[in-house]
Amino acid sequence: MTDPVLEVLRTRPELADLVAFPFDFDVSRAYHVEGVHLASGASLEPIAGDDTGGTYFLCGGTAVLHASSDGYASLLADSVGEALEMLVRLPWWCEDVSAEMDEEELRAAVRAGDDEARKEFAPELDAQRAALLSGLGLPHRPLVELAAMSESATRRTDPDYVLLNSRELCAYQLEESFRPPLRDVVLGPGREVLARLRSGDSGARRAAADDPVLRAGVLRAAQYDRREGDLPLLRFLLERENAWRTEWFEERRLAAVLVALHGQDEDVPLLRSATSGQVTNSAGAVEWARAEEAKRHGRDVAAESEFAWIELARRQGRVEHARVALIRMLDDTGPDADRLRELSRALERLGDHAQAARAQFNLLSLQDTAWSRASEAYVLARLERRKGDLAAAGRALERARAAVGADGTRPDETVSQWHRRGLGRLITEQHLELTLAAVEAGDAELARATMTYARLLLDTIGKQSAKALSKLSTRAKWAVAVLR
């Protein structure tokens, strides 16, 4: 369904000309300088351009995104009508307007900008503006409302309207002041429930008792906002963590630290259970808690690893928030192998195999031993296959074979026993998986070539490793055998 205001512009050239000049929204330049797409996967349609090389996009058929020619992109409005109202009534030449101004200040700023525009390039500005507002049927909201709408839209760019370069997969930038820290997003529910718990809200108590993910947020909130009188609710949270015994051991430990810091004798039995016997008396509890606090459970929220918020966002179901945060982190990461590895694995856990492969490709380029090159190359092959680029997966496996000398080269001594250890099984497994994927995709040439290497590897790796892959190898051999 076409946006009604956009349809008017496309069918009434006199209005299209007016909005193109002087308001710089030119529907005849509906193209962008490079291939782009939204990280969310929503539809993206270029609908107009500006005279600096920027582009206006329609996102998901409704919202309007502006991308500049210098690599910035932000949500402008929730509809074309709202976007044009902003552009016409708060035009580009009024550079000093802000959402912090009141109505009179905004009117004064617009009047000053308009006076300059009339002198320099738009003597008929008033008539042009009136014709557009009338012809497009745009409302006449207070300027303060328009400015607030504009700022609100920009702040909602992440995570649903993040623009990616389709070739490099890097995100267009957004000024940091408009990007809410992920920690504030994921701590929000926990902070709210913590405040309710402090007020004695029984509903909050039931919610925290029954929901381990919410409880994780409450514990994090309590970690960074410690108050006198919290001990009873901290005991309650630790009791629930101890009773649930989920796989999230870190949260049980955090709850134990927060309780143990109070050094109360009555808490020793609970702490002994929660810490597997590490705490045996109240004095020892305080000493243990302070040591833990120094290592990983301090009071400074800014000192926490970004990946802690990524994981909490994932558990909360805020997958897009987590994914966009990881993409922006990857864009800002240089030749740091440990960070690239963590980013690659985190993106893979979220199912974004394309971005994970981008991180993994950069990680592979930093490896300086044959073993590490082979280890990271087979991971790259897995990611490329899962994102659907089978040719790239094949190239990654070629690098893995070269690293271990399976192609006849002489690798360094770090891989002298590669075939008798887990690395051989993992590389072989990826060859078999790629063979099956190539058969399914109808790429007979790649399937046969990869299976040839897989057979050689199966004959090279240890018997136990080959046995572990017997079902997969049988499937791959059968799939290749029936290829036409």
SELUMVEX-216106 format. One record per residue (C-alpha): residue in three letters; y, x, z. Coordinates in nm, 2 decimals, padded with zeros to 4 digits. Example, Ala and Ser with C-alpha at 12.3 -4.5 7.8 and 13.67 -1.06 7.14 Angstrom:
<dogus>
> ALA/-00.45/01.23/00.78
> SER/-00.11/01.37/00.71
</dogus>
This chain:
<dogus>
> MET/00.00/00.00/00.00
> THR/00.34/00.14/-00.11
> ASP/00.62/00.17/00.15
> PRO/00.87/-00.12/00.06
> VAL/01.18/00.10/00.09
> LEU/01.02/00.37/-00.12
> GLU/00.93/00.11/-00.38
> VAL/01.29/00.00/-00.40
> LEU/01.40/00.36/-00.46
> ARG/01.14/00.40/-00.74
> THR/01.25/00.08/-00.91
> ARG/01.63/00.10/-00.87
> PRO/01.76/00.43/-01.02
> GLU/02.12/00.37/-00.90
> LEU/02.00/00.37/-00.53
> ALA/01.78/00.67/-00.60
> ASP/02.08/00.86/-00.74
> LEU/02.29/00.78/-00.43
> VAL/02.02/00.89/-00.18
> ALA/01.96/01.21/-00.39
> PHE/02.33/01.29/-00.37
> PRO/02.49/01.34/-00.14
> PHE/02.21/01.26/00.11
> ASP/01.96/01.51/-00.04
> PHE/01.65/01.29/-00.06
> ASP/01.55/01.32/-00.43
> VAL/01.25/01.11/-00.54
> SER/01.25/01.28/-00.88
> ARG/01.14/01.61/-00.70
> ALA/00.83/01.47/-00.53
> TYR/00.63/01.80/-00.53
> HIS/00.58/02.09/-00.30
> VAL/00.58/02.47/-00.38
> GLU/00.22/02.52/-00.26
> GLY/-00.10/02.33/-00.18
> VAL/-00.09/02.18/00.17
> HIS/-00.28/01.92/00.37
> LEU/-00.26/01.77/00.72
> ALA/-00.48/01.93/00.98
> SER/-00.58/01.58/01.09
> GLY/-00.72/01.50/00.75
> ALA/-00.49/01.20/00.70
> SER/-00.35/01.13/00.36
> LEU/-00.04/01.32/00.24
> GLU/00.18/01.23/-00.05
> PRO/00.50/01.41/-00.15
> ILE/00.77/01.15/-00.21
> ALA/01.10/01.34/-00.24
> GLY/01.25/01.69/-00.23
> ASP/01.58/01.84/-00.10
> ASP/01.80/02.10/-00.27
> THR/01.67/02.39/-00.05
> GLY/01.31/02.36/-00.18
> GLY/01.19/02.14/00.10
> THR/00.97/01.84/00.06
> TYR/00.94/01.49/00.22
> PHE/00.58/01.37/00.26
> LEU/00.44/01.03/00.34
> CYS/00.16/01.07/00.59
> GLY/-00.12/00.81/00.63
> GLY/00.09/00.58/00.41
> THR/00.36/00.53/00.68
> ALA/00.52/00.83/00.86
> VAL/00.75/01.08/00.70
> LEU/00.71/01.45/00.74
> HIS/00.96/01.71/00.62
> ALA/00.85/02.06/00.52
> SER/01.10/02.33/00.46
> SER/01.07/02.61/00.21
> ASP/01.07/02.86/00.49
> GLY/00.75/02.74/00.65
> TYR/00.86/02.48/00.91
> ALA/00.74/02.12/00.92
> SER/00.81/01.84/01.15
> LEU/00.77/01.46/01.17
> LEU/01.10/01.29/01.08
> ALA/01.03/00.92/01.13
> ASP/00.76/00.66/01.15
> SER/00.86/00.50/00.82
> VAL/01.06/00.57/00.50
> GLY/01.32/00.32/00.61
> GLU/01.37/00.49/00.94
> ALA/01.39/00.83/00.77
> LEU/01.65/00.72/00.53
> GLU/01.86/00.55/00.80
> MET/01.86/00.89/00.98
> LEU/01.94/01.08/00.67
> VAL/02.22/00.85/00.57
> ARG/02.39/00.79/00.90
> LEU/02.32/01.13/01.06
> PRO/02.33/01.34/00.75
> TRP/02.26/01.70/00.70
> TRP/02.62/01.81/00.71
> CYS/02.65/01.68/01.07
> GLU/02.48/01.99/01.21
> ASP/02.60/01.96/01.57
> VAL/02.46/01.62/01.66
> SER/02.19/01.60/01.93
> ALA/02.00/01.34/02.13
> GLU/02.18/01.46/02.44
> MET/02.51/01.31/02.31
> ASP/02.63/00.97/02.40
> GLU/02.74/00.71/02.14
> GLU/03.11/00.82/02.14
> GLU/03.02/01.18/02.11
> LEU/02.78/01.11/01.82
> ARG/03.04/00.91/01.64
> ALA/03.30/01.18/01.68
> ALA/03.05/01.44/01.55
> VAL/02.97/01.23/01.25
> ARG/03.33/01.15/01.17
> ALA/03.42/01.53/01.18
> GLY/03.13/01.61/00.95
> ASP/03.21/01.32/00.72
> ASP/03.57/01.44/00.69
> GLU/03.46/01.78/00.57
> ALA/03.20/01.63/00.33
> ARG/03.47/01.40/00.17
> LYS/03.70/01.70/00.11
> GLU/03.43/01.93/-00.02
> PHE/03.18/01.73/-00.23
> ALA/03.16/01.36/-00.15
> PRO/03.50/01.18/-00.18
> GLU/03.32/00.85/-00.22
> LEU/03.10/00.89/00.08
> ASP/03.19/00.57/00.26
> ALA/03.12/00.36/-00.05
> GLN/02.79/00.55/-00.12
> ARG/02.67/00.51/00.24
> ALA/02.75/00.13/00.25
> ALA/02.58/00.08/-00.09
> LEU/02.26/00.25/00.03
> LEU/02.25/00.07/00.37
> SER/02.30/-00.26/00.20
> GLY/02.07/-00.20/-00.11
> LEU/01.78/-00.07/00.10
> GLY/01.83/-00.34/00.37
> LEU/01.85/-00.08/00.65
> PRO/01.96/-00.19/01.00
> HIS/02.27/-00.07/01.18
> ARG/02.13/00.08/01.50
> PRO/02.35/00.26/01.75
> LEU/02.37/00.63/01.66
> VAL/02.23/00.72/02.01
> GLU/01.92/00.52/01.93
> LEU/01.88/00.70/01.59
> ALA/01.92/01.04/01.75
> ALA/01.66/00.96/02.01
> MET/01.42/00.83/01.75
> SER/01.46/01.15/01.55
> GLU/01.39/01.37/01.85
> SER/01.10/01.16/01.96
> ALA/00.94/01.19/01.61
> THR/00.98/01.57/01.61
> ARG/00.81/01.59/01.95
> ARG/00.52/01.40/01.81
> THR/00.45/01.64/01.52
> ASP/00.16/01.80/01.72
> PRO/-00.12/01.72/01.70
> ASP/-00.14/01.45/01.43
> TYR/00.12/01.57/01.17
> VAL/00.05/01.95/01.16
> LEU/00.08/02.07/00.80
> LEU/-00.15/02.35/00.68
> ASN/-00.13/02.58/00.39
> SER/-00.45/02.48/00.20
> ARG/-00.53/02.83/00.08
> GLU/-00.46/03.04/00.40
> LEU/-00.51/02.75/00.65
> CYS/-00.21/02.87/00.85
> ALA/00.00/02.60/01.01
> TYR/00.36/02.54/00.92
> GLN/00.58/02.62/01.22
> LEU/00.74/02.39/01.47
> GLU/01.00/02.51/01.71
> GLU/00.84/02.57/02.05
> SER/01.09/02.35/02.23
> PHE/00.93/02.05/02.05
> ARG/00.57/02.15/02.13
> PRO/00.45/02.02/02.46
> PRO/00.24/02.28/02.64
> LEU/-00.12/02.18/02.62
> ARG/-00.16/02.24/02.99
> ASP/00.10/01.97/03.06
> VAL/-00.09/01.73/02.83
> VAL/-00.43/01.79/02.99
> LEU/-00.30/01.81/03.35
> GLY/-00.10/01.48/03.31
> PRO/-00.39/01.25/03.42
> GLY/-00.49/01.47/03.71
> ARG/-00.14/01.50/03.84
> GLU/-00.10/01.12/03.83
> VAL/-00.42/01.06/04.01
> LEU/-00.35/01.33/04.26
> ALA/-00.02/01.16/04.35
> ARG/-00.20/00.83/04.39
> LEU/-00.47/01.00/04.61
> ARG/-00.19/01.14/04.83
> SER/-00.05/00.79/04.87
> GLY/-00.39/00.65/04.98
> ASP/-00.46/00.46/04.66
> SER/-00.83/00.34/04.68
> GLY/-00.85/00.28/04.31
> ALA/-00.76/00.65/04.24
> ARG/-01.02/00.75/04.49
> ARG/-01.29/00.55/04.31
> ALA/-01.18/00.69/03.97
> ALA/-01.19/01.05/04.09
> ALA/-01.53/00.99/04.25
> ASP/-01.69/00.85/03.94
> ASP/-01.53/01.06/03.67
> PRO/-01.61/01.44/03.67
> VAL/-01.36/01.51/03.39
> LEU/-01.08/01.33/03.56
> ARG/-01.18/01.50/03.88
> ALA/-01.15/01.84/03.71
> GLY/-00.79/01.76/03.62
> VAL/-00.72/01.65/03.98
> LEU/-00.86/01.97/04.11
> ARG/-00.65/02.18/03.87
> ALA/-00.34/01.98/03.96
> ALA/-00.41/02.04/04.33
> GLN/-00.47/02.41/04.26
> TYR/-00.11/02.45/04.13
> ASP/00.06/02.20/04.36
> ARG/-00.07/02.27/04.72
> ARG/00.07/02.06/05.00
> GLU/00.03/02.02/05.37
> GLY/-00.20/01.72/05.44
> ASP/-00.42/01.77/05.13
> LEU/-00.73/01.88/05.32
> PRO/-00.89/01.54/05.36
> LEU/-00.87/01.46/04.99
> LEU/-00.98/01.82/04.90
> ARG/-01.29/01.77/05.12
> PHE/-01.35/01.44/04.94
> LEU/-01.33/01.62/04.60
> LEU/-01.56/01.90/04.71
> GLU/-01.81/01.65/04.84
> ARG/-01.81/01.48/04.51
> GLU/-01.85/01.80/04.32
> ASN/-02.13/01.91/04.55
> ALA/-02.31/01.57/04.51
> TRP/-02.28/01.57/04.13
> ARG/-02.39/01.93/04.08
> THR/-02.28/01.92/03.71
> GLU/-02.30/02.22/03.48
> TRP/-01.93/02.27/03.56
> PHE/-01.99/02.52/03.84
> GLU/-01.63/02.65/03.81
> GLU/-01.49/02.33/03.94
> ARG/-01.72/02.32/04.24
> ARG/-01.61/02.67/04.32
> LEU/-01.24/02.58/04.28
> ALA/-01.28/02.28/04.52
> ALA/-01.46/02.51/04.77
> VAL/-01.17/02.77/04.75
> LEU/-00.91/02.50/04.81
> VAL/-01.10/02.37/05.12
> ALA/-01.20/02.71/05.25
> LEU/-00.84/02.84/05.25
> HIS/-00.78/02.60/05.55
> GLY/-01.04/02.78/05.76
> GLN/-01.17/02.48/05.95
> ASP/-01.50/02.51/06.14
> GLU/-01.61/02.16/06.04
> ASP/-01.60/02.25/05.67
> VAL/-01.85/02.54/05.70
> PRO/-02.17/02.34/05.63
> LEU/-02.02/02.18/05.32
> LEU/-01.88/02.52/05.21
> ARG/-02.22/02.69/05.27
> SER/-02.39/02.44/05.04
> ALA/-02.12/02.46/04.78
> THR/-02.12/02.84/04.77
> SER/-02.49/02.89/04.79
> GLY/-02.47/03.05/05.13
> GLN/-02.17/03.28/05.06
> VAL/-01.96/03.11/05.33
> THR/-02.12/03.11/05.68
> ASN/-01.82/03.07/05.92
> SER/-01.46/02.97/05.91
> ALA/-01.32/03.32/05.92
> GLY/-01.54/03.43/05.64
> ALA/-01.44/03.12/05.45
> VAL/-01.08/03.22/05.44
> GLU/-01.16/03.58/05.34
> TRP/-01.39/03.46/05.06
> ALA/-01.13/03.20/04.94
> ARG/-00.85/03.46/04.93
> ALA/-01.07/03.70/04.72
> GLU/-01.16/03.41/04.48
> GLU/-00.80/03.31/04.46
> ALA/-00.69/03.66/04.37
> LYS/-00.96/03.68/04.09
> ARG/-00.94/03.34/03.92
> HIS/-00.80/03.05/04.13
> GLY/-00.44/03.14/04.19
> ARG/-00.13/02.92/04.23
> ASP/00.05/03.03/03.91
> VAL/-00.02/02.78/03.63
> ALA/00.14/03.00/03.37
> ALA/-00.12/03.28/03.45
> GLU/-00.41/03.06/03.35
> SER/-00.60/03.13/03.03
> GLU/-00.50/02.92/02.74
> PHE/-00.87/02.86/02.68
> ALA/-00.90/02.68/03.01
> TRP/-00.67/02.41/02.88
> ILE/-00.85/02.40/02.54
> GLU/-01.18/02.33/02.72
> LEU/-01.03/02.07/02.95
> ALA/-00.87/01.90/02.64
> ARG/-01.21/01.90/02.47
> ARG/-01.38/01.74/02.77
> GLN/-01.10/01.48/02.79
> GLY/-01.16/01.38/02.42
> ARG/-00.83/01.53/02.31
> VAL/-01.00/01.72/02.03
> GLU/-00.70/01.72/01.80
> HIS/-00.48/01.86/02.07
> ALA/-00.73/02.14/02.14
> ARG/-00.78/02.21/01.77
> VAL/-00.41/02.23/01.68
> ALA/-00.35/02.46/01.98
> LEU/-00.63/02.69/01.86
> ILE/-00.49/02.69/01.51
> ARG/-00.15/02.79/01.63
> MET/-00.30/03.05/01.86
> LEU/-00.49/03.19/01.57
> ASP/-00.18/03.21/01.35
> ASP/-00.02/03.42/01.63
> THR/-00.31/03.65/01.68
> GLY/-00.31/04.00/01.54
> PRO/-00.60/04.26/01.53
> ASP/-00.74/04.16/01.86
> ALA/-01.12/04.15/01.84
> ASP/-01.19/03.98/02.17
> ARG/-00.93/03.71/02.12
> LEU/-01.05/03.64/01.76
> ARG/-01.41/03.61/01.88
> GLU/-01.30/03.36/02.15
> LEU/-01.10/03.16/01.89
> SER/-01.38/03.16/01.64
> ARG/-01.63/03.03/01.90
> ALA/-01.39/02.77/02.04
> LEU/-01.31/02.64/01.69
> GLU/-01.67/02.62/01.61
> ARG/-01.74/02.42/01.92
> LEU/-01.48/02.17/01.81
> GLY/-01.64/02.15/01.47
> ASP/-01.36/02.31/01.27
> HIS/-01.57/02.55/01.07
> ALA/-01.30/02.63/00.82
> GLN/-01.06/02.76/01.09
> ALA/-01.35/02.92/01.28
> ALA/-01.44/03.11/00.96
> ARG/-01.08/03.23/00.92
> ALA/-01.09/03.38/01.27
> GLN/-01.44/03.52/01.21
> PHE/-01.34/03.68/00.88
> ASN/-01.06/03.86/01.05
> LEU/-01.29/03.96/01.34
> LEU/-01.55/04.10/01.10
> SER/-01.29/04.33/00.94
> LEU/-01.23/04.49/01.28
> GLN/-01.59/04.60/01.35
> ASP/-01.66/04.97/01.34
> THR/-02.04/05.00/01.39
> ALA/-02.32/04.87/01.17
> TRP/-02.46/04.66/01.45
> SER/-02.13/04.48/01.52
> ARG/-02.07/04.43/01.15
> ALA/-02.41/04.27/01.10
> SER/-02.37/04.06/01.41
> GLU/-02.04/03.92/01.31
> ALA/-02.14/03.89/00.94
> TYR/-02.43/03.65/01.01
> VAL/-02.20/03.43/01.22
> LEU/-01.95/03.43/00.94
> ALA/-02.23/03.32/00.70
> ARG/-02.32/03.03/00.94
> LEU/-01.96/02.91/00.95
> GLU/-01.90/02.94/00.58
> ARG/-02.22/02.74/00.51
> ARG/-02.12/02.47/00.76
> LYS/-01.77/02.44/00.61
> GLY/-01.94/02.40/00.27
> ASP/-01.85/02.72/00.10
> LEU/-02.20/02.84/00.01
> ALA/-02.08/03.12/-00.22
> ALA/-01.88/03.27/00.07
> ALA/-02.18/03.23/00.30
> GLY/-02.38/03.43/00.05
> ARG/-02.12/03.71/00.04
> ALA/-02.12/03.72/00.42
> LEU/-02.50/03.76/00.42
> GLU/-02.46/04.04/00.17
> ARG/-02.24/04.22/00.42
> ALA/-02.50/04.16/00.69
> ARG/-02.77/04.31/00.47
> ALA/-02.55/04.61/00.39
> ALA/-02.48/04.67/00.76
> VAL/-02.84/04.70/00.85
> GLY/-02.95/04.88/00.54
> ALA/-03.16/04.60/00.40
> ASP/-03.00/04.66/00.06
> GLY/-03.12/05.02/00.05
> THR/-02.81/05.18/00.20
> ARG/-02.82/05.41/00.51
> PRO/-02.65/05.25/00.81
> ASP/-02.56/05.42/01.13
> GLU/-02.80/05.47/01.42
> THR/-02.68/05.16/01.60
> VAL/-02.91/04.94/01.39
> SER/-03.21/05.17/01.37
> GLN/-03.42/04.90/01.54
> TRP/-03.24/04.59/01.40
> HIS/-03.56/04.44/01.25
> ARG/-03.74/04.45/01.58
> ARG/-03.47/04.29/01.78
> GLY/-03.30/03.95/01.78
> LEU/-03.05/04.05/01.51
> GLY/-03.32/04.06/01.25
> ARG/-03.43/03.71/01.33
> LEU/-03.08/03.57/01.33
> ILE/-02.99/03.73/00.99
> THR/-03.32/03.60/00.84
> GLU/-03.26/03.25/00.98
> GLN/-02.92/03.24/00.81
> HIS/-03.08/03.33/00.48
> LEU/-03.33/03.04/00.51
> GLU/-03.06/02.80/00.62
> LEU/-02.84/02.90/00.32
> THR/-03.14/02.86/00.09
> LEU/-03.19/02.50/00.20
> ALA/-02.82/02.42/00.17
> ALA/-02.81/02.57/-00.18
> VAL/-03.11/02.35/-00.28
> GLU/-02.94/02.04/-00.14
> ALA/-02.62/02.13/-00.33
> GLY/-02.81/02.18/-00.65
> ASP/-02.72/02.55/-00.68
> ALA/-03.06/02.67/-00.80
> GLU/-02.94/03.03/-00.87
> LEU/-02.81/03.08/-00.52
> ALA/-03.11/02.92/-00.36
> ARG/-03.36/03.14/-00.55
> ALA/-03.16/03.46/-00.49
> THR/-03.11/03.39/-00.12
> MET/-03.48/03.30/-00.08
> THR/-03.58/03.63/-00.24
> TYR/-03.38/03.82/00.02
> ALA/-03.53/03.59/00.29
> ARG/-03.88/03.68/00.19
> LEU/-03.81/04.05/00.21
> LEU/-03.65/04.01/00.55
> LEU/-03.95/03.80/00.68
> ASP/-04.17/04.09/00.58
> THR/-03.94/04.34/00.76
> ILE/-03.87/04.17/01.09
> GLY/-04.13/04.17/01.37
> LYS/-04.42/03.93/01.37
> GLN/-04.29/03.73/01.67
> SER/-03.95/03.68/01.50
> ALA/-04.12/03.58/01.17
> LYS/-04.34/03.34/01.37
> ALA/-04.04/03.18/01.54
> LEU/-03.90/03.11/01.19
> SER/-04.23/02.98/01.03
> LYS/-04.13/02.61/01.01
> LEU/-03.79/02.69/00.87
> SER/-03.93/02.94/00.62
> THR/-04.20/02.69/00.51
> ARG/-03.93/02.43/00.44
> ALA/-03.72/02.68/00.25
> LYS/-04.01/02.81/00.04
> TRP/-04.12/02.45/-00.05
> ALA/-03.76/02.35/-00.14
> VAL/-03.72/02.64/-00.38
> ALA/-04.07/02.59/-00.53
> VAL/-03.98/02.24/-00.64
> LEU/-03.65/02.33/-00.79
> ARG/-03.63/02.26/-01.16
</dogus>
